[in-house]
Amino acid sequence: MKKLILVRHAKSDWPEETEDFDRPLADKGLNDAMHMSRFMKSNNISIDYLVSSPAVRALHTCEVFNQTYQLNCITDEKLYNPSERNFESVIYSLDDSHNSVAIFSHNNGISNFANSISEDIFHFPTCGVAGFEIDCDSWAEFDGARKKLLFFYEPGKI
């Protein structure tokens, strides 16, 4: 059994003359990311590997979770401006020694991907977190595996 956790980056800022890729987290986003990561850890939600879009706002969200979970953030360019296939490509490349993986990415891709594997989610708010149980022993079996939504958390509602 594997666990996949999808995290949309926290609320970002868009200062003038800043490219989309370089947008930083807003103060609210930083607070939300700290709150969500601590909430998850205090509710015994295990994560043993973190993969993030390299965009500043997603990577910074991942780094906040990293402070709580004491893991390393690995980046994958496929998670910036992603399609559903990009998520699948990242998942298929995961090492099977990782049983609970958190992926940090962006909308609309993350909402579309979550909806493709569960009909229980409609739209990810910033710093929204969805956890899925994947009935497989290897990430290579992801596509054909049964997927079950375990939780969906939104900042401000927890």
BELQUI-V866539 format. One line per field, one symbol per residue. phi: phi as a letter, one per 40 degrees, with the letter a starting at -180 (. if undefined). psi: psi as a letter, one per 30 degrees, with the letter a starting at -180 (. if undefined). burial: b if it has 24 or more other C-alpha atoms within 12 Angstrom, else e. A space follows every 10 residues. Layout:
BEGIN
phi: ???
psi: ???
burial: ???
END
This chain:
BEGIN
phi: .bbbbbbcdc dbbbcdgbcd dcccccdccc ccccccccdc cccfccbbab bbdccdcccc cccccccccf bbcbbadccc fcbdcccccc cccccccccb bbbbabccdc cccdccbacc bbaccdgcbb bbcbcabbcc cddcccbbcc aabbdgbb
psi: klkkkkkkll kllilkgkle egklkleeee eeeeeeeeee efghjkkgkk klkfkeeeee eeeeeeeefh akkkljfffk hlleeeeeee effkkffjfj kkkkallfee eeeefffkgf kekklkgkkk kkkjilfkff geefkkkkke ljkkkfg.
burial: ebbbbbbbbb bbbeeeeeee bebbbbeebb bbbbbbbbbb eeeebbbbbb bbbbbbbbbb bbbbbbebbe eebbbbbbbb bbbbebbbeb beebeeebbb bbbbbbbebb bbbbbebbee bebbbbbbbb bbbbeeebbe ebeeeebbbe bbbbbeee
END
